[in-house]
Amino acid sequence: MSAPQVTGFDLANPPDGFVRDPFPVYDALLEQAPVLRQPDGSVLLCRHADLDRIYRDTTLYSSDKKAAFGPKFGVGSPLFEHHTTSLVFSDPPLHTRVRKIMTSALTPRAIARMEPGLITTVDHLLDAMGARPGAVDLIEDFASSIPIQIIGNLLDVPMDERGPLRDWSLAILGALEPVLSDDQLARGHRAVDEFRDYLTDLIARRRADPGDIETDVLTRLIRGEGADAQLSEIELIQNCIFILNAGHETTTNLIGNGLALLHDHPEQKARLLADPALINPAVEEMLRFRSPNQFGNRETTAPVTIGGLDIAPGTNLHLCIGAANRDPQVFDNPSEFDITRKPNRHLAFAGGPHVCVGLTLARMEGRIAISRLLARFPDYRVTGPRVPGGRIRFRGYAGLPATLG
């Protein structure tokens, strides 16, 4: 990219090809304009050090998005209510109360108890794909089904009621794209309404018949951790939507991106097949190299200066995780996919007090899904044409046709 192209980059109006392959743009931004004012007054940040510092500072940088989402979604609209009430876009005290309850339900012991059920789910999907003649879709038939079942189990959503969850998730998270069409906005609002109606009924049933407080996150959220941690009905519903959405989209992308990367880098796939113990660093490298979530956001609460740029209070910051994870100041040969990379200080799960509450669960899902598929079908091949997810904020595939060998 020429210098004018780099300094004129507009996230709301990106150049042709950016959604398909943003990484050359990220590299150019890191080199020439790592702190870049956008035409709408927001600021795009790409350096690892800047993102890491911002994630850790909840005083100067707020996660509250009421000011940003009001014009985008309409104050009081379904999408506005959801995205300004859920854990990821909230500040204390709401963030503290909700995170405390979720963390207490996702302890290492609780996650370890989920592993046998996860293995059963993965093996069942592998059996179904193996019995199917011809090509399979590694997203539709495998990656997208795993987190829906795991998060559905966490909230104890009845199996026969899980059908709409993925479409609702895609529509609601799709509304976080920098620019929305009228159709995308309408789909997002409708998905929140339908999801809210469903959860209102599910919560009423769970209040009447509580689940096991040790394993049922919905029952935990309903009861809270004492009177000071009780959630209002709106807070409860919107954070159940958040759990289902966040756990679904990012883990689907981790598994799908990881399988595509191993196919595209056969020497790395061969290393993993020869030494299955490399699966943990391999998952970390998949998270770095093709982060499922490419962007985060914060809003300044006071005047700050970043990279020599003076930034006013109330400015929206676009935190480019996908670029920060390629920062040559932190990663040697950042454009190289290396499953033995160490250290690997990627920001795929953000950082600081807002670090992803489900990161241990997501890593376990990625590890088990990818390692068991490799063990069962070591000769799998992505046959194409791949169907890109078509998003800027979330990076993954909508379709990944493959043969299993």
C-alpha positions in Angstrom: 0.0 0.0 0.0 1.2 3.5 -0.7 1.6 6.0 2.1 -1.6 7.9 1.1 -3.6 4.7 1.0 -2.4 3.7 4.5 -3.0 7.1 6.1 -6.3 7.3 4.3 -7.6 3.9 5.5 -11.2 4.1 6.7 -12.5 1.1 8.6 -16.0 2.1 7.8 -15.2 2.1 4.1 -12.3 -0.3 3.6 -10.6 -1.0 0.2 -11.7 -3.9 -2.0 -10.3 -7.2 -0.7 -9.9 -6.0 2.9 -12.6 -8.3 4.3 -11.2 -11.3 2.4 -7.6 -10.6 3.4 -7.0 -7.8 5.9 -3.4 -8.8 6.8 -1.4 -6.8 4.3 -3.3 -3.8 5.4 -2.6 -4.6 9.1 1.1 -4.9 8.3 1.1 -1.6 6.5 -0.7 0.1 9.3 1.7 -1.3 11.9 4.7 0.1 9.9 3.3 3.4 8.8 0.3 4.5 10.8 -0.3 2.4 14.0 -2.4 5.2 15.5 -4.8 6.5 12.9 -7.6 9.0 13.2 -10.7 7.9 11.3 -12.9 10.2 9.2 -15.7 9.9 11.8 -13.3 11.1 14.6 -12.7 7.7 16.1 -9.1 6.3 16.3 -7.7 3.0 15.0 -5.0 1.4 17.1 -2.8 -1.5 15.9 0.2 -1.8 18.2 0.3 -4.7 20.7 1.7 -2.4 23.5 -1.1 0.1 23.0 -3.9 -2.5 23.1 -2.3 -4.3 26.1 -2.1 -1.0 28.1 -5.6 0.0 27.2 -7.1 -3.3 28.2 -5.6 -3.0 31.6 -6.7 0.5 32.3 -10.4 0.8 33.1 -10.1 4.3 34.4 -9.1 6.1 31.2 -10.8 3.6 28.9 -14.4 2.6 29.2 -16.2 -0.5 27.8 -19.6 1.3 28.1 -21.0 1.8 24.6 -24.2 3.7 25.2 -22.9 6.8 23.5 -21.6 4.8 20.5 -24.5 2.5 20.1 -27.3 5.0 20.4 -26.8 6.5 17.0 -26.0 3.1 15.5 -28.9 1.0 16.8 -31.4 3.6 18.1 -31.7 4.3 21.9 -34.0 1.8 23.4 -34.0 -0.6 20.4 -33.5 -4.3 21.0 -29.9 -4.3 19.8 -29.1 -1.2 21.9 -30.6 -2.8 25.0 -28.7 -6.0 24.4 -25.2 -4.7 23.6 -25.3 -2.0 26.3 -26.3 -4.5 29.0 -24.1 -7.5 28.2 -20.9 -8.2 30.0 -18.5 -7.2 27.2 -19.9 -3.7 26.8 -20.4 -2.8 30.4 -18.3 -1.2 33.2 -18.6 -1.8 37.0 -20.7 -2.3 38.9 -22.7 -4.4 36.4 -19.6 -5.9 34.9 -18.3 -6.9 38.3 -21.5 -8.5 39.4 -22.0 -10.6 36.2 -18.4 -11.6 35.8 -18.2 -12.8 39.4 -21.2 -15.1 38.9 -19.8 -16.4 35.5 -16.3 -16.9 36.9 -17.7 -18.9 39.8 -19.4 -21.2 37.4 -16.4 -21.7 35.1 -13.8 -22.8 37.6 -11.1 -25.3 36.4 -13.0 -28.0 38.3 -16.2 -27.2 36.5 -14.6 -27.1 33.1 -12.8 -30.4 33.7 -16.3 -31.9 34.4 -17.3 -30.8 30.9 -14.5 -32.6 29.1 -16.1 -36.1 28.9 -19.3 -34.6 27.4 -17.3 -32.5 25.0 -15.4 -35.6 23.8 -18.7 -37.5 23.3 -20.1 -34.6 21.3 -17.0 -34.3 19.1 -16.8 -38.1 18.5 -20.5 -38.2 17.6 -20.0 -35.5 15.0 -16.9 -37.3 13.6 -18.9 -40.5 13.4 -21.6 -38.7 11.4 -19.1 -37.1 9.0 -17.3 -40.4 8.6 -20.5 -42.2 7.6 -21.3 -39.6 5.0 -20.1 -40.3 1.4 -18.4 -37.5 -0.4 -17.5 -34.0 0.9 -18.4 -32.6 4.2 -18.5 -29.0 5.5 -16.1 -28.6 8.4 -18.1 -25.5 9.6 -21.7 -26.7 9.2 -21.1 -30.3 10.1 -18.5 -29.9 12.8 -17.1 -26.6 14.1 -20.4 -24.7 14.5 -22.1 -27.6 16.3 -19.6 -28.0 19.1 -20.0 -24.7 21.0 -23.8 -24.6 20.5 -24.0 -27.9 22.4 -21.4 -27.0 25.1 -22.9 -23.5 25.8 -26.4 -25.1 25.6 -25.3 -27.6 28.2 -24.0 -24.8 30.4 -27.4 -23.1 30.5 -29.2 -26.4 30.3 -31.1 -25.5 27.2 -33.3 -28.5 26.1 -31.8 -30.2 23.1 -34.9 -29.9 21.0 -34.9 -26.1 21.6 -31.3 -25.3 20.3 -32.1 -25.1 16.6 -32.5 -21.3 16.3 -29.5 -20.4 18.6 -26.9 -20.2 15.8 -28.9 -18.0 13.5 -29.8 -15.6 16.4 -26.1 -15.4 17.3 -25.0 -14.6 13.8 -27.6 -11.9 13.4 -26.9 -10.2 16.7 -23.1 -10.3 16.5 -23.2 -9.3 12.8 -24.7 -6.0 14.0 -21.4 -5.2 15.5 -19.8 -4.6 12.1 -18.6 -1.1 11.4 -21.3 -0.4 8.8 -24.7 -2.1 8.6 -27.3 -2.4 5.9 -31.0 -1.8 6.7 -31.5 -5.6 6.3 -28.7 -6.5 8.8 -30.1 -4.0 11.3 -33.6 -5.4 11.0 -32.3 -9.0 11.3 -30.4 -8.1 14.4 -33.3 -6.4 16.1 -35.6 -9.3 15.3 -33.1 -11.9 16.6 -32.8 -10.1 19.9 -36.6 -10.0 20.2 -37.0 -13.6 19.5 -34.1 -14.6 21.7 -35.4 -12.5 24.6 -38.9 -14.1 24.2 -37.4 -17.5 24.3 -35.2 -16.8 27.3 -38.1 -15.2 29.2 -39.9 -18.5 29.0 -36.8 -20.6 29.8 -36.0 -18.5 32.9 -39.6 -18.8 34.1 -39.3 -22.6 33.8 -35.9 -22.6 35.6 -37.3 -20.5 38.4 -40.0 -23.0 38.9 -37.7 -26.0 38.6 -34.1 -24.9 39.5 -31.1 -26.8 38.2 -28.0 -28.0 39.9 -26.3 -24.9 41.2 -22.9 -26.6 40.7 -23.3 -27.1 36.9 -26.2 -25.0 35.7 -25.0 -21.5 34.9 -28.6 -20.2 34.3 -29.6 -21.2 37.8 -26.5 -19.5 39.2 -27.3 -16.3 37.3 -30.9 -16.4 38.6 -29.8 -16.8 42.2 -26.7 -14.6 42.0 -24.1 -14.5 44.7 -26.1 -12.8 47.5 -28.5 -9.9 47.3 -25.9 -7.4 46.1 -25.2 -9.5 43.1 -28.8 -10.2 42.0 -29.4 -9.3 38.3 -32.5 -7.6 37.1 -34.6 -9.5 34.6 -33.2 -7.5 31.7 -29.6 -8.0 32.9 -30.2 -11.7 33.3 -31.8 -12.1 29.8 -29.2 -10.1 28.0 -26.2 -11.8 29.6 -27.7 -15.2 28.8 -27.8 -14.0 25.1 -24.2 -12.8 25.5 -23.0 -16.2 26.9 -24.6 -18.1 24.0 -23.4 -15.7 21.3 -19.8 -15.1 22.5 -19.2 -18.8 23.2 -20.6 -19.8 19.8 -19.0 -17.4 17.3 -15.5 -17.3 18.6 -15.1 -21.0 19.2 -16.6 -21.9 15.8 -14.0 -19.6 14.2 -11.2 -21.0 16.3 -11.9 -24.6 15.2 -12.6 -23.7 11.5 -9.7 -21.3 11.2 -7.4 -23.9 12.8 -8.4 -26.7 10.5 -7.9 -24.5 7.5 -4.5 -23.3 8.7 -3.3 -26.8 9.2 -4.4 -27.7 5.7 -2.7 -24.7 4.2 0.5 -25.4 6.1 1.1 -29.1 5.6 4.5 -29.0 7.3 2.9 -27.7 10.5 0.2 -30.3 10.2 2.8 -33.0 9.8 4.6 -31.8 13.0 1.4 -31.9 14.9 0.6 -35.4 13.7 4.0 -36.6 14.6 3.8 -35.0 18.1 0.2 -34.7 19.3 1.5 -33.1 22.5 2.0 -29.9 20.4 -1.8 -29.3 20.3 -1.7 -26.7 23.1 0.8 -24.4 21.5 -0.8 -25.1 18.2 -4.1 -23.7 19.4 -2.4 -20.6 20.8 -0.8 -20.0 17.4 -4.2 -20.5 15.7 -5.6 -17.9 18.0 -2.8 -15.5 17.2 -2.5 -16.0 13.5 -6.2 -15.9 12.7 -7.8 -14.4 15.7 -11.5 -15.2 15.8 -12.3 -11.7 17.0 -10.3 -9.1 15.0 -11.5 -5.9 16.8 -12.3 -4.7 20.2 -13.5 -1.2 21.3 -13.0 1.2 24.2 -14.1 4.8 24.8 -11.8 7.4 26.3 -13.0 9.0 29.6 -10.4 11.8 29.7 -7.9 13.4 27.4 -5.1 11.0 26.4 -2.2 11.0 24.0 -1.3 7.8 22.1 1.6 7.7 19.7 1.8 11.4 19.6 -1.9 11.8 18.8 -4.0 13.9 21.2 -7.4 12.2 21.8 -10.4 13.9 23.4 -12.7 12.3 26.0 -15.5 10.4 24.6 -13.5 9.2 21.5 -14.3 5.7 20.3 -11.1 3.5 19.9 -11.0 0.6 17.5 -8.5 -1.9 19.0 -7.2 -4.0 16.1 -6.4 -7.4 17.7 -5.6 -8.9 14.3 -2.9 -6.4 13.7 -1.5 -6.4 17.3 -1.1 -10.2 17.0 1.3 -9.5 14.0 3.3 -6.8 15.7 7.0 -7.4 15.0 7.9 -5.7 18.2 6.4 -8.7 20.1 6.4 -11.6 17.7 9.4 -12.9 15.7 8.5 -13.6 12.1 4.9 -12.6 12.8 3.6 -13.6 9.3 4.8 -17.1 9.8 2.4 -19.8 11.2 4.5 -21.7 13.7 2.7 -24.2 16.1 5.8 -24.3 18.4 5.9 -20.5 18.9 7.0 -19.6 22.4 6.4 -17.2 24.0 3.0 -16.3 22.4 1.6 -13.2 24.1 -1.4 -12.9 21.7 -4.4 -10.8 22.5 -7.1 -13.0 21.0 -8.9 -13.1 24.4 -8.3 -9.3 25.0 -6.8 -8.6 28.4 -7.1 -7.0 31.8 -10.4 -7.1 33.8 -12.3 -7.8 30.5 -10.2 -10.8 29.5 -12.6 -13.4 28.0 -14.3 -15.2 30.9 -14.6 -18.3 28.8 -11.0 -18.6 27.5 -10.3 -21.8 29.3 -13.4 -23.4 27.9 -12.7 -22.2 24.4 -9.1 -23.5 24.5 -10.4 -26.9 25.7 -13.0 -27.0 22.9 -10.4 -26.1 20.3 -7.9 -28.6 21.6 -10.3 -31.5 21.7 -12.1 -30.8 18.4 -8.9 -30.3 16.4 -6.8 -33.1 17.9 -9.6 -35.7 17.7 -10.4 -34.8 14.1 -6.7 -35.1 13.2 -6.4 -38.5 15.0 -9.5 -39.8 13.2 -9.0 -38.2 9.7 -5.3 -37.3 9.4 -5.6 -37.0 5.6 -8.5 -34.5 5.5 -8.3 -31.9 2.8 -10.1 -28.6 2.3 -11.4 -28.8 -1.2 -13.0 -25.4 -1.7 -14.5 -23.1 -2.7 -14.3 -21.8 0.8 -17.1 -19.5 1.9 -15.7 -16.6 3.9 -17.6 -15.2 6.9 -17.7 -11.8 5.2 -17.1 -9.8 8.3 -14.6 -7.3 9.6 -14.9 -7.8 13.3 -15.2 -11.6 13.4 -12.9 -13.7 11.2 -14.0 -17.2 10.2 -15.6 -19.2 7.5 -19.3 -19.7 6.8 -18.4 -22.8 4.8 -15.3 -25.0 4.6 -15.9 -28.0 2.2 -13.6 -30.9 2.7 -12.9 -34.5 2.1 -11.8 -36.7 5.0 -9.4 -38.9 3.1 
